């Protein structure tokens, strides 16, 4: 039962780490790019593993 609780607690953190690694390897965008999602626009300042 404790293992399930730890697994659920770490789920978001591990997801963020793996997503960061995939972004670093795939390089879908670079620093300085402008990204628009729905009505929100942002600029990439730094890309890290987390």
ModelCIF file with pLDDT and N, C-alpha, C, O atoms, coordinates in Angstrom:
data_MODEL
#
_entry.id   MODEL 
#
_entity.id                         1 
_entity.type                       polymer 
_entity.pdbx_number_of_molecules   1 
#
_entity_poly.entity_id                      1 
_entity_poly.type                           'polypeptide(L)' 
_entity_poly.nstd_linkage                   no 
_entity_poly.nstd_monomer                   no 
_entity_poly.pdbx_seq_one_letter_code       
;(UNK)(UNK)(UNK)(UNK)(UNK)(UNK)(UNK)(UNK)(UNK)(UNK)(UNK)(UNK)(UNK)(UNK)(UNK)(UNK)
(UNK)(UNK)(UNK)(UNK)(UNK)(UNK)(UNK)(UNK)(UNK)(UNK)(UNK)(UNK)(UNK)(UNK)(UNK)(UNK)
(UNK)(UNK)(UNK)(UNK)(UNK)(UNK)(UNK)(UNK)(UNK)(UNK)(UNK)(UNK)(UNK)(UNK)(UNK)(UNK)
(UNK)(UNK)
;
_entity_poly.pdbx_seq_one_letter_code_can   XXXXXXXXXXXXXXXXXXXXXXXXXXXXXXXXXXXXXXXXXXXXXXXXXX 
_entity_poly.pdbx_strand_id                 A 
#
loop_
_entity_poly_seq.entity_id 
_entity_poly_seq.num 
_entity_poly_seq.mon_id 
_entity_poly_seq.hetero 
1 1  UNK n 
1 2  UNK n 
1 3  UNK n 
1 4  UNK n 
1 5  UNK n 
1 6  UNK n 
1 7  UNK n 
1 8  UNK n 
1 9  UNK n 
1 10 UNK n 
1 11 UNK n 
1 12 UNK n 
1 13 UNK n 
1 14 UNK n 
1 15 UNK n 
1 16 UNK n 
1 17 UNK n 
1 18 UNK n 
1 19 UNK n 
1 20 UNK n 
1 21 UNK n 
1 22 UNK n 
1 23 UNK n 
1 24 UNK n 
1 25 UNK n 
1 26 UNK n 
1 27 UNK n 
1 28 UNK n 
1 29 UNK n 
1 30 UNK n 
1 31 UNK n 
1 32 UNK n 
1 33 UNK n 
1 34 UNK n 
1 35 UNK n 
1 36 UNK n 
1 37 UNK n 
1 38 UNK n 
1 39 UNK n 
1 40 UNK n 
1 41 UNK n 
1 42 UNK n 
1 43 UNK n 
1 44 UNK n 
1 45 UNK n 
1 46 UNK n 
1 47 UNK n 
1 48 UNK n 
1 49 UNK n 
1 50 UNK n 
#
_struct_asym.id          A 
_struct_asym.entity_id   1 
#
loop_
_ma_qa_metric.id 
_ma_qa_metric.mode 
_ma_qa_metric.name 
_ma_qa_metric.software_group_id 
_ma_qa_metric.type 
1 global pLDDT . pLDDT 
2 local  pLDDT . pLDDT 
#
_ma_qa_metric_global.metric_id      1 
_ma_qa_metric_global.metric_value   86.86 
_ma_qa_metric_global.model_id       1 
_ma_qa_metric_global.ordinal_id     1 
#
loop_
_ma_qa_metric_local.label_asym_id 
_ma_qa_metric_local.label_comp_id 
_ma_qa_metric_local.label_seq_id 
_ma_qa_metric_local.metric_id 
_ma_qa_metric_local.metric_value 
_ma_qa_metric_local.model_id 
_ma_qa_metric_local.ordinal_id 
A UNK 1  2 71.00 1 1  
A UNK 2  2 77.00 1 2  
A UNK 3  2 86.00 1 3  
A UNK 4  2 85.00 1 4  
A UNK 5  2 83.00 1 5  
A UNK 6  2 83.00 1 6  
A UNK 7  2 82.00 1 7  
A UNK 8  2 85.00 1 8  
A UNK 9  2 85.00 1 9  
A UNK 10 2 89.00 1 10 
A UNK 11 2 91.00 1 11 
A UNK 12 2 90.00 1 12 
A UNK 13 2 89.00 1 13 
A UNK 14 2 89.00 1 14 
A UNK 15 2 90.00 1 15 
A UNK 16 2 86.00 1 16 
A UNK 17 2 86.00 1 17 
A UNK 18 2 87.00 1 18 
A UNK 19 2 84.00 1 19 
A UNK 20 2 83.00 1 20 
A UNK 21 2 86.00 1 21 
A UNK 22 2 87.00 1 22 
A UNK 23 2 84.00 1 23 
A UNK 24 2 85.00 1 24 
A UNK 25 2 89.00 1 25 
A UNK 26 2 92.00 1 26 
A UNK 27 2 87.00 1 27 
A UNK 28 2 90.00 1 28 
A UNK 29 2 87.00 1 29 
A UNK 30 2 89.00 1 30 
A UNK 31 2 90.00 1 31 
A UNK 32 2 94.00 1 32 
A UNK 33 2 95.00 1 33 
A UNK 34 2 95.00 1 34 
A UNK 35 2 92.00 1 35 
A UNK 36 2 94.00 1 36 
A UNK 37 2 90.00 1 37 
A UNK 38 2 93.00 1 38 
A UNK 39 2 92.00 1 39 
A UNK 40 2 95.00 1 40 
A UNK 41 2 96.00 1 41 
A UNK 42 2 95.00 1 42 
A UNK 43 2 95.00 1 43 
A UNK 44 2 92.00 1 44 
A UNK 45 2 91.00 1 45 
A UNK 46 2 87.00 1 46 
A UNK 47 2 82.00 1 47 
A UNK 48 2 73.00 1 48 
A UNK 49 2 65.00 1 49 
A UNK 50 2 60.00 1 50 
#
loop_
_atom_site.group_PDB 
_atom_site.id 
_atom_site.type_symbol 
_atom_site.label_atom_id 
_atom_site.label_alt_id 
_atom_site.label_comp_id 
_atom_site.label_asym_id 
_atom_site.label_entity_id 
_atom_site.label_seq_id 
_atom_site.pdbx_PDB_ins_code 
_atom_site.Cartn_x 
_atom_site.Cartn_y 
_atom_site.Cartn_z 
_atom_site.occupancy 
_atom_site.B_iso_or_equiv 
_atom_site.pdbx_formal_charge 
_atom_site.auth_seq_id 
_atom_site.auth_comp_id 
_atom_site.auth_asym_id 
_atom_site.auth_atom_id 
_atom_site.pdbx_PDB_model_num 
ATOM 1   N N  . UNK A 1 1  ? 0.828  -1.197 0.000   1.00 71.00 ? 1  UNK A N  1 
ATOM 2   C CA . UNK A 1 1  ? 0.000  0.000  0.000   1.00 71.00 ? 1  UNK A CA 1 
ATOM 3   C C  . UNK A 1 1  ? 0.868  1.253  0.000   1.00 71.00 ? 1  UNK A C  1 
ATOM 4   O O  . UNK A 1 1  ? 0.520  2.238  -0.652  1.00 71.00 ? 1  UNK A O  1 
ATOM 5   N N  . UNK A 1 2  ? 1.972  1.239  0.706   1.00 77.00 ? 2  UNK A N  1 
ATOM 6   C CA . UNK A 1 2  ? 2.867  2.394  0.752   1.00 77.00 ? 2  UNK A CA 1 
ATOM 7   C C  . UNK A 1 2  ? 3.522  2.665  -0.582  1.00 77.00 ? 2  UNK A C  1 
ATOM 8   O O  . UNK A 1 2  ? 3.764  3.819  -0.934  1.00 77.00 ? 2  UNK A O  1 
ATOM 9   N N  . UNK A 1 3  ? 3.813  1.611  -1.329  1.00 86.00 ? 3  UNK A N  1 
ATOM 10  C CA . UNK A 1 3  ? 4.434  1.766  -2.646  1.00 86.00 ? 3  UNK A CA 1 
ATOM 11  C C  . UNK A 1 3  ? 3.501  2.496  -3.600  1.00 86.00 ? 3  UNK A C  1 
ATOM 12  O O  . UNK A 1 3  ? 3.951  3.313  -4.403  1.00 86.00 ? 3  UNK A O  1 
ATOM 13  N N  . UNK A 1 4  ? 2.225  2.212  -3.521  1.00 85.00 ? 4  UNK A N  1 
ATOM 14  C CA . UNK A 1 4  ? 1.243  2.880  -4.377  1.00 85.00 ? 4  UNK A CA 1 
ATOM 15  C C  . UNK A 1 4  ? 1.191  4.359  -4.038  1.00 85.00 ? 4  UNK A C  1 
ATOM 16  O O  . UNK A 1 4  ? 1.120  5.190  -4.944  1.00 85.00 ? 4  UNK A O  1 
ATOM 17  N N  . UNK A 1 5  ? 1.224  4.708  -2.769  1.00 83.00 ? 5  UNK A N  1 
ATOM 18  C CA . UNK A 1 5  ? 1.181  6.105  -2.351  1.00 83.00 ? 5  UNK A CA 1 
ATOM 19  C C  . UNK A 1 5  ? 2.418  6.864  -2.835  1.00 83.00 ? 5  UNK A C  1 
ATOM 20  O O  . UNK A 1 5  ? 2.306  7.998  -3.300  1.00 83.00 ? 5  UNK A O  1 
ATOM 21  N N  . UNK A 1 6  ? 3.584  6.250  -2.728  1.00 83.00 ? 6  UNK A N  1 
ATOM 22  C CA . UNK A 1 6  ? 4.819  6.883  -3.199  1.00 83.00 ? 6  UNK A CA 1 
ATOM 23  C C  . UNK A 1 6  ? 4.780  7.039  -4.720  1.00 83.00 ? 6  UNK A C  1 
ATOM 24  O O  . UNK A 1 6  ? 5.175  8.079  -5.247  1.00 83.00 ? 6  UNK A O  1 
ATOM 25  N N  . UNK A 1 7  ? 4.312  6.026  -5.415  1.00 82.00 ? 7  UNK A N  1 
ATOM 26  C CA . UNK A 1 7  ? 4.202  6.089  -6.869  1.00 82.00 ? 7  UNK A CA 1 
ATOM 27  C C  . UNK A 1 7  ? 3.280  7.210  -7.328  1.00 82.00 ? 7  UNK A C  1 
ATOM 28  O O  . UNK A 1 7  ? 3.596  7.933  -8.273  1.00 82.00 ? 7  UNK A O  1 
ATOM 29  N N  . UNK A 1 8  ? 2.149  7.351  -6.663  1.00 85.00 ? 8  UNK A N  1 
ATOM 30  C CA . UNK A 1 8  ? 1.221  8.426  -7.010  1.00 85.00 ? 8  UNK A CA 1 
ATOM 31  C C  . UNK A 1 8  ? 1.799  9.801  -6.667  1.00 85.00 ? 8  UNK A C  1 
ATOM 32  O O  . UNK A 1 8  ? 1.567  10.770 -7.390  1.00 85.00 ? 8  UNK A O  1 
ATOM 33  N N  . UNK A 1 9  ? 2.541  9.886  -5.580  1.00 85.00 ? 9  UNK A N  1 
ATOM 34  C CA . UNK A 1 9  ? 3.145  11.158 -5.190  1.00 85.00 ? 9  UNK A CA 1 
ATOM 35  C C  . UNK A 1 9  ? 4.230  11.600 -6.172  1.00 85.00 ? 9  UNK A C  1 
ATOM 36  O O  . UNK A 1 9  ? 4.400  12.796 -6.410  1.00 85.00 ? 9  UNK A O  1 
ATOM 37  N N  . UNK A 1 10 ? 4.957  10.653 -6.735  1.00 89.00 ? 10 UNK A N  1 
ATOM 38  C CA . UNK A 1 10 ? 6.047  10.979 -7.651  1.00 89.00 ? 10 UNK A CA 1 
ATOM 39  C C  . UNK A 1 10 ? 5.614  11.078 -9.108  1.00 89.00 ? 10 UNK A C  1 
ATOM 40  O O  . UNK A 1 10 ? 6.423  11.434 -9.965  1.00 89.00 ? 10 UNK A O  1 
ATOM 41  N N  . UNK A 1 11 ? 4.378  10.777 -9.399  1.00 91.00 ? 11 UNK A N  1 
ATOM 42  C CA . UNK A 1 11 ? 3.903  10.718 -10.776 1.00 91.00 ? 11 UNK A CA 1 
ATOM 43  C C  . UNK A 1 11 ? 4.114  12.033 -11.523 1.00 91.00 ? 11 UNK A C  1 
ATOM 44  O O  . UNK A 1 11 ? 4.651  12.018 -12.631 1.00 91.00 ? 11 UNK A O  1 
ATOM 45  N N  . UNK A 1 12 ? 3.712  13.162 -10.958 1.00 90.00 ? 12 UNK A N  1 
ATOM 46  C CA . UNK A 1 12 ? 3.862  14.453 -11.641 1.00 90.00 ? 12 UNK A CA 1 
ATOM 47  C C  . UNK A 1 12 ? 5.322  14.842 -11.801 1.00 90.00 ? 12 UNK A C  1 
ATOM 48  O O  . UNK A 1 12 ? 5.717  15.344 -12.853 1.00 90.00 ? 12 UNK A O  1 
ATOM 49  N N  . UNK A 1 13 ? 6.127  14.617 -10.773 1.00 89.00 ? 13 UNK A N  1 
ATOM 50  C CA . UNK A 1 13 ? 7.545  14.959 -10.845 1.00 89.00 ? 13 UNK A CA 1 
ATOM 51  C C  . UNK A 1 13 ? 8.254  14.153 -11.920 1.00 89.00 ? 13 UNK A C  1 
ATOM 52  O O  . UNK A 1 13 ? 9.008  14.712 -12.717 1.00 89.00 ? 13 UNK A O  1 
ATOM 53  N N  . UNK A 1 14 ? 8.023  12.861 -11.953 1.00 89.00 ? 14 UNK A N  1 
ATOM 54  C CA . UNK A 1 14 ? 8.658  12.017 -12.969 1.00 89.00 ? 14 UNK A CA 1 
ATOM 55  C C  . UNK A 1 14 ? 8.172  12.375 -14.368 1.00 89.00 ? 14 UNK A C  1 
ATOM 56  O O  . UNK A 1 14 ? 8.947  12.331 -15.324 1.00 89.00 ? 14 UNK A O  1 
ATOM 57  N N  . UNK A 1 15 ? 6.917  12.721 -14.493 1.00 90.00 ? 15 UNK A N  1 
ATOM 58  C CA . UNK A 1 15 ? 6.372  13.135 -15.777 1.00 90.00 ? 15 UNK A CA 1 
ATOM 59  C C  . UNK A 1 15 ? 7.073  14.395 -16.278 1.00 90.00 ? 15 UNK A C  1 
ATOM 60  O O  . UNK A 1 15 ? 7.411  14.489 -17.458 1.00 90.00 ? 15 UNK A O  1 
ATOM 61  N N  . UNK A 1 16 ? 7.291  15.360 -15.389 1.00 86.00 ? 16 UNK A N  1 
ATOM 62  C CA . UNK A 1 16 ? 7.984  16.591 -15.771 1.00 86.00 ? 16 UNK A CA 1 
ATOM 63  C C  . UNK A 1 16 ? 9.423  16.323 -16.174 1.00 86.00 ? 16 UNK A C  1 
ATOM 64  O O  . UNK A 1 16 ? 9.912  16.908 -17.140 1.00 86.00 ? 16 UNK A O  1 
ATOM 65  N N  . UNK A 1 17 ? 10.100 15.461 -15.460 1.00 86.00 ? 17 UNK A N  1 
ATOM 66  C CA . UNK A 1 17 ? 11.495 15.143 -15.778 1.00 86.00 ? 17 UNK A CA 1 
ATOM 67  C C  . UNK A 1 17 ? 11.597 14.477 -17.146 1.00 86.00 ? 17 UNK A C  1 
ATOM 68  O O  . UNK A 1 17 ? 12.430 14.870 -17.962 1.00 86.00 ? 17 UNK A O  1 
ATOM 69  N N  . UNK A 1 18 ? 10.759 13.472 -17.407 1.00 87.00 ? 18 UNK A N  1 
ATOM 70  C CA . UNK A 1 18 ? 10.806 12.788 -18.691 1.00 87.00 ? 18 UNK A CA 1 
ATOM 71  C C  . UNK A 1 18 ? 10.390 13.707 -19.833 1.00 87.00 ? 18 UNK A C  1 
ATOM 72  O O  . UNK A 1 18 ? 10.947 13.613 -20.926 1.00 87.00 ? 18 UNK A O  1 
ATOM 73  N N  . UNK A 1 19 ? 9.430  14.589 -19.605 1.00 84.00 ? 19 UNK A N  1 
ATOM 74  C CA . UNK A 1 19 ? 9.037  15.555 -20.636 1.00 84.00 ? 19 UNK A CA 1 
ATOM 75  C C  . UNK A 1 19 ? 10.188 16.502 -20.948 1.00 84.00 ? 19 UNK A C  1 
ATOM 76  O O  . UNK A 1 19 ? 10.428 16.831 -22.109 1.00 84.00 ? 19 UNK A O  1 
ATOM 77  N N  . UNK A 1 20 ? 10.897 16.941 -19.914 1.00 83.00 ? 20 UNK A N  1 
ATOM 78  C CA . UNK A 1 20 ? 12.055 17.812 -20.121 1.00 83.00 ? 20 UNK A CA 1 
ATOM 79  C C  . UNK A 1 20 ? 13.148 17.132 -20.912 1.00 83.00 ? 20 UNK A C  1 
ATOM 80  O O  . UNK A 1 20 ? 13.770 17.756 -21.772 1.00 83.00 ? 20 UNK A O  1 
ATOM 81  N N  . UNK A 1 21 ? 13.391 15.868 -20.639 1.00 86.00 ? 21 UNK A N  1 
ATOM 82  C CA . UNK A 1 21 ? 14.417 15.117 -21.375 1.00 86.00 ? 21 UNK A CA 1 
ATOM 83  C C  . UNK A 1 21 ? 14.022 14.980 -22.840 1.00 86.00 ? 21 UNK A C  1 
ATOM 84  O O  . UNK A 1 21 ? 14.864 15.129 -23.726 1.00 86.00 ? 21 UNK A O  1 
ATOM 85  N N  . UNK A 1 22 ? 12.755 14.699 -23.099 1.00 87.00 ? 22 UNK A N  1 
ATOM 86  C CA . UNK A 1 22 ? 12.288 14.569 -24.482 1.00 87.00 ? 22 UNK A CA 1 
ATOM 87  C C  . UNK A 1 22 ? 12.428 15.902 -25.217 1.00 87.00 ? 22 UNK A C  1 
ATOM 88  O O  . UNK A 1 22 ? 12.820 15.922 -26.384 1.00 87.00 ? 22 UNK A O  1 
ATOM 89  N N  . UNK A 1 23 ? 12.112 17.017 -24.549 1.00 84.00 ? 23 UNK A N  1 
ATOM 90  C CA . UNK A 1 23 ? 12.263 18.329 -25.185 1.00 84.00 ? 23 UNK A CA 1 
ATOM 91  C C  . UNK A 1 23 ? 13.730 18.603 -25.490 1.00 84.00 ? 23 UNK A C  1 
ATOM 92  O O  . UNK A 1 23 ? 14.048 19.148 -26.547 1.00 84.00 ? 23 UNK A O  1 
ATOM 93  N N  . UNK A 1 24 ? 14.631 18.233 -24.577 1.00 85.00 ? 24 UNK A N  1 
ATOM 94  C CA . UNK A 1 24 ? 16.056 18.443 -24.821 1.00 85.00 ? 24 UNK A CA 1 
ATOM 95  C C  . UNK A 1 24 ? 16.554 17.616 -25.992 1.00 85.00 ? 24 UNK A C  1 
ATOM 96  O O  . UNK A 1 24 ? 17.388 18.085 -26.766 1.00 85.00 ? 24 UNK A O  1 
ATOM 97  N N  . UNK A 1 25 ? 16.060 16.397 -26.135 1.00 89.00 ? 25 UNK A N  1 
ATOM 98  C CA . UNK A 1 25 ? 16.520 15.530 -27.216 1.00 89.00 ? 25 UNK A CA 1 
ATOM 99  C C  . UNK A 1 25 ? 15.877 15.886 -28.557 1.00 89.00 ? 25 UNK A C  1 
ATOM 100 O O  . UNK A 1 25 ? 16.558 15.885 -29.583 1.00 89.00 ? 25 UNK A O  1 
ATOM 101 N N  . UNK A 1 26 ? 14.596 16.185 -28.564 1.00 92.00 ? 26 UNK A N  1 
ATOM 102 C CA . UNK A 1 26 ? 13.880 16.441 -29.814 1.00 92.00 ? 26 UNK A CA 1 
ATOM 103 C C  . UNK A 1 26 ? 14.111 17.856 -30.338 1.00 92.00 ? 26 UNK A C  1 
ATOM 104 O O  . UNK A 1 26 ? 14.092 18.082 -31.548 1.00 92.00 ? 26 UNK A O  1 
ATOM 105 N N  . UNK A 1 27 ? 14.329 18.805 -29.436 1.00 87.00 ? 27 UNK A N  1 
ATOM 106 C CA . UNK A 1 27 ? 14.544 20.214 -29.796 1.00 87.00 ? 27 UNK A CA 1 
ATOM 107 C C  . UNK A 1 27 ? 13.461 20.757 -30.733 1.00 87.00 ? 27 UNK A C  1 
ATOM 108 O O  . UNK A 1 27 ? 13.781 21.236 -31.821 1.00 87.00 ? 27 UNK A O  1 
ATOM 109 N N  . UNK A 1 28 ? 12.169 20.690 -30.328 1.00 90.00 ? 28 UNK A N  1 
ATOM 110 C CA . UNK A 1 28 ? 11.116 21.213 -31.195 1.00 90.00 ? 28 UNK A CA 1 
ATOM 111 C C  . UNK A 1 28 ? 11.138 22.740 -31.295 1.00 90.00 ? 28 UNK A C  1 
ATOM 112 O O  . UNK A 1 28 ? 10.553 23.306 -32.219 1.00 90.00 ? 28 UNK A O  1 
ATOM 113 N N  . UNK A 1 29 ? 11.798 23.400 -30.367 1.00 87.00 ? 29 UNK A N  1 
ATOM 114 C CA . UNK A 1 29 ? 11.961 24.852 -30.418 1.00 87.00 ? 29 UNK A CA 1 
ATOM 115 C C  . UNK A 1 29 ? 13.280 25.218 -29.751 1.00 87.00 ? 29 UNK A C  1 
ATOM 116 O O  . UNK A 1 29 ? 13.868 24.420 -29.021 1.00 87.00 ? 29 UNK A O  1 
ATOM 117 N N  . UNK A 1 30 ? 13.733 26.446 -30.015 1.00 89.00 ? 30 UNK A N  1 
ATOM 118 C CA . UNK A 1 30 ? 15.005 26.923 -29.491 1.00 89.00 ? 30 UNK A CA 1 
ATOM 119 C C  . UNK A 1 30 ? 14.781 28.131 -28.598 1.00 89.00 ? 30 UNK A C  1 
ATOM 120 O O  . UNK A 1 30 ? 13.698 28.716 -28.583 1.00 89.00 ? 30 UNK A O  1 
ATOM 121 N N  . UNK A 1 31 ? 15.818 28.497 -27.856 1.00 90.00 ? 31 UNK A N  1 
ATOM 122 C CA . UNK A 1 31 ? 15.746 29.705 -27.042 1.00 90.00 ? 31 UNK A CA 1 
ATOM 123 C C  . UNK A 1 31 ? 15.550 30.906 -27.953 1.00 90.00 ? 31 UNK A C  1 
ATOM 124 O O  . UNK A 1 31 ? 16.194 31.020 -28.996 1.00 90.00 ? 31 UNK A O  1 
ATOM 125 N N  . UNK A 1 32 ? 14.653 31.804 -27.548 1.00 94.00 ? 32 UNK A N  1 
ATOM 126 C CA . UNK A 1 32 ? 14.340 32.978 -28.350 1.00 94.00 ? 32 UNK A CA 1 
ATOM 127 C C  . UNK A 1 32 ? 13.096 32.815 -29.202 1.00 94.00 ? 32 UNK A C  1 
ATOM 128 O O  . UNK A 1 32 ? 12.590 33.799 -29.741 1.00 94.00 ? 32 UNK A O  1 
ATOM 129 N N  . UNK A 1 33 ? 12.587 31.583 -29.339 1.00 95.00 ? 33 UNK A N  1 
ATOM 130 C CA . UNK A 1 33 ? 11.368 31.354 -30.117 1.00 95.00 ? 33 UNK A CA 1 
ATOM 131 C C  . UNK A 1 33 ? 10.156 31.905 -29.375 1.00 95.00 ? 33 UNK A C  1 
ATOM 132 O O  . UNK A 1 33 ? 10.128 31.931 -28.145 1.00 95.00 ? 33 UNK A O  1 
ATOM 133 N N  . UNK A 1 34 ? 9.164  32.341 -30.130 1.00 95.00 ? 34 UNK A N  1 
ATOM 134 C CA . UNK A 1 34 ? 7.886  32.756 -29.548 1.00 95.00 ? 34 UNK A CA 1 
ATOM 135 C C  . UNK A 1 34 ? 6.906  31.597 -29.737 1.00 95.00 ? 34 UNK A C  1 
ATOM 136 O O  . UNK A 1 34 ? 6.811  31.014 -30.817 1.00 95.00 ? 34 UNK A O  1 
ATOM 137 N N  . UNK A 1 35 ? 6.186  31.278 -28.669 1.00 92.00 ? 35 UNK A N  1 
ATOM 138 C CA . UNK A 1 35 ? 5.235  30.173 -28.698 1.00 92.00 ? 35 UNK A CA 1 
ATOM 139 C C  . UNK A 1 35 ? 3.857  30.719 -28.355 1.00 92.00 ? 35 UNK A C  1 
ATOM 140 O O  . UNK A 1 35 ? 3.706  31.491 -27.408 1.00 92.00 ? 35 UNK A O  1 
ATOM 141 N N  . UNK A 1 36 ? 2.858  30.317 -29.121 1.00 94.00 ? 36 UNK A N  1 
ATOM 142 C CA . UNK A 1 36 ? 1.492  30.755 -28.894 1.00 94.00 ? 36 UNK A CA 1 
ATOM 143 C C  . UNK A 1 36 ? 0.606  29.530 -28.687 1.00 94.00 ? 36 UNK A C  1 
ATOM 144 O O  . UNK A 1 36 ? 0.549  28.642 -29.537 1.00 94.00 ? 36 UNK A O  1 
ATOM 145 N N  . UNK A 1 37 ? -0.078 29.493 -27.555 1.00 90.00 ? 37 UNK A N  1 
ATOM 146 C CA . UNK A 1 37 ? -1.028 28.425 -27.253 1.00 90.00 ? 37 UNK A CA 1 
ATOM 147 C C  . UNK A 1 37 ? -2.338 29.095 -26.863 1.00 90.00 ? 37 UNK A C  1 
ATOM 148 O O  . UNK A 1 37 ? -2.394 29.848 -25.891 1.00 90.00 ? 37 UNK A O  1 
ATOM 149 N N  . UNK A 1 38 ? -3.386 28.817 -27.623 1.00 93.00 ? 38 UNK A N  1 
ATOM 150 C CA . UNK A 1 38 ? -4.671 29.501 -27.480 1.00 93.00 ? 38 UNK A CA 1 
ATOM 151 C C  . UNK A 1 38 ? -4.431 31.005 -27.600 1.00 93.00 ? 38 UNK A C  1 
ATOM 152 O O  . UNK A 1 38 ? -3.964 31.460 -28.644 1.00 93.00 ? 38 UNK A O  1 
ATOM 153 N N  . UNK A 1 39 ? -4.730 31.774 -26.585 1.00 92.00 ? 39 UNK A N  1 
ATOM 154 C CA . UNK A 1 39 ? -4.532 33.225 -26.615 1.00 92.00 ? 39 UNK A CA 1 
ATOM 155 C C  . UNK A 1 39 ? -3.340 33.659 -25.768 1.00 92.00 ? 39 UNK A C  1 
ATOM 156 O O  . UNK A 1 39 ? -3.199 34.846 -25.472 1.00 92.00 ? 39 UNK A O  1 
ATOM 157 N N  . UNK A 1 40 ? -2.487 32.729 -25.377 1.00 95.00 ? 40 UNK A N  1 
ATOM 158 C CA . UNK A 1 40 ? -1.334 33.032 -24.545 1.00 95.00 ? 40 UNK A CA 1 
ATOM 159 C C  . UNK A 1 40 ? -0.077 32.948 -25.403 1.00 95.00 ? 40 UNK A C  1 
ATOM 160 O O  . UNK A 1 40 ? 0.154  31.946 -26.080 1.00 95.00 ? 40 UNK A O  1 
ATOM 161 N N  . UNK A 1 41 ? 0.736  34.007 -25.372 1.00 96.00 ? 41 UNK A N  1 
ATOM 162 C CA . UNK A 1 41 ? 1.977  34.056 -26.140 1.00 96.00 ? 41 UNK A CA 1 
ATOM 163 C C  . UNK A 1 41 ? 3.133  34.166 -25.157 1.00 96.00 ? 41 UNK A C  1 
ATOM 164 O O  . UNK A 1 41 ? 3.075  34.940 -24.201 1.00 96.00 ? 41 UNK A O  1 
ATOM 165 N N  . UNK A 1 42 ? 4.178  33.392 -25.395 1.00 95.00 ? 42 UNK A N  1 
ATOM 166 C CA . UNK A 1 42 ? 5.354  33.429 -24.534 1.00 95.00 ? 42 UNK A CA 1 
ATOM 167 C C  . UNK A 1 42 ? 6.622  33.289 -25.338 1.00 95.00 ? 42 UNK A C  1 
ATOM 168 O O  . UNK A 1 42 ? 6.588  32.917 -26.511 1.00 95.00 ? 42 UNK A O  1 
ATOM 169 N N  . UNK A 1 43 ? 7.744  33.589 -24.704 1.00 95.00 ? 43 UNK A N  1 
ATOM 170 C CA . UNK A 1 43 ? 9.043  33.484 -25.352 1.00 95.00 ? 43 UNK A CA 1 
ATOM 171 C C  . UNK A 1 43 ? 9.902  32.502 -24.572 1.00 95.00 ? 43 UNK A C  1 
ATOM 172 O O  . UNK A 1 43 ? 9.887  32.503 -23.341 1.00 95.00 ? 43 UNK A O  1 
ATOM 173 N N  . UNK A 1 44 ? 10.648 31.666 -25.278 1.00 92.00 ? 44 UNK A N  1 
ATOM 174 C CA . UNK A 1 44 ? 11.518 30.671 -24.656 1.00 92.00 ? 44 UNK A CA 1 
ATOM 175 C C  . UNK A 1 44 ? 12.810 31.363 -24.240 1.00 92.00 ? 44 UNK A C  1 
ATOM 176 O O  . UNK A 1 44 ? 13.552 31.858 -25.088 1.00 92.00 ? 44 UNK A O  1 
ATOM 177 N N  . UNK A 1 45 ? 13.081 31.401 -22.930 1.00 91.00 ? 45 UNK A N  1 
ATOM 178 C CA . UNK A 1 45 ? 14.287 32.006 -22.417 1.00 91.00 ? 45 UNK A CA 1 
ATOM 179 C C  . UNK A 1 45 ? 15.366 30.958 -22.144 1.00 91.00 ? 45 UNK A C  1 
ATOM 180 O O  . UNK A 1 45 ? 16.546 31.178 -22.419 1.00 91.00 ? 45 UNK A O  1 
ATOM 181 N N  . UNK A 1 46 ? 14.941 29.812 -21.597 1.00 87.00 ? 46 UNK A N  1 
ATOM 182 C CA . UNK A 1 46 ? 15.888 28.772 -21.222 1.00 87.00 ? 46 UNK A CA 1 
ATOM 183 C C  . UNK A 1 46 ? 15.199 27.426 -21.345 1.00 87.00 ? 46 UNK A C  1 
ATOM 184 O O  . UNK A 1 46 ? 14.017 27.292 -21.030 1.00 87.00 ? 46 UNK A O  1 
ATOM 185 N N  . UNK A 1 47 ? 15.944 26.431 -21.805 1.00 82.00 ? 47 UNK A N  1 
ATOM 186 C CA . UNK A 1 47 ? 15.420 25.070 -21.888 1.00 82.00 ? 47 UNK A CA 1 
ATOM 187 C C  . UNK A 1 47 ? 16.263 24.193 -20.976 1.00 82.00 ? 47 UNK A C  1 
ATOM 188 O O  . UNK A 1 47 ? 17.479 24.094 -21.142 1.00 82.00 ? 47 UNK A O  1 
ATOM 189 N N  . UNK A 1 48 ? 15.605 23.557 -20.010 1.00 73.00 ? 48 UNK A N  1 
ATOM 190 C CA . UNK A 1 48 ? 16.296 22.685 -19.070 1.00 73.00 ? 48 UNK A CA 1 
ATOM 191 C C  . UNK A 1 48 ? 15.601 21.344 -18.977 1.00 73.00 ? 48 UNK A C  1 
ATOM 192 O O  . UNK A 1 48 ? 14.542 21.145 -19.573 1.00 73.00 ? 48 UNK A O  1 
ATOM 193 N N  . UNK A 1 49 ? 16.184 20.433 -18.242 1.00 65.00 ? 49 UNK A N  1 
ATOM 194 C CA . UNK A 1 49 ? 15.629 19.086 -18.132 1.00 65.00 ? 49 UNK A CA 1 
ATOM 195 C C  . UNK A 1 49 ? 14.418 19.033 -17.227 1.00 65.00 ? 49 UNK A C  1 
ATOM 196 O O  . UNK A 1 49 ? 13.700 18.033 -17.220 1.00 65.00 ? 49 UNK A O  1 
ATOM 197 N N  . UNK A 1 50 ? 14.171 20.092 -16.459 1.00 60.00 ? 50 UNK A N  1 
ATOM 198 C CA . UNK A 1 50 ? 12.978 20.126 -15.613 1.00 60.00 ? 50 UNK A CA 1 
ATOM 199 C C  . UNK A 1 50 ? 12.382 21.495 -15.630 1.00 60.00 ? 50 UNK A C  1 
ATOM 200 O O  . UNK A 1 50 ? 11.365 21.734 -14.977 1.00 60.00 ? 50 UNK A O  1 
#
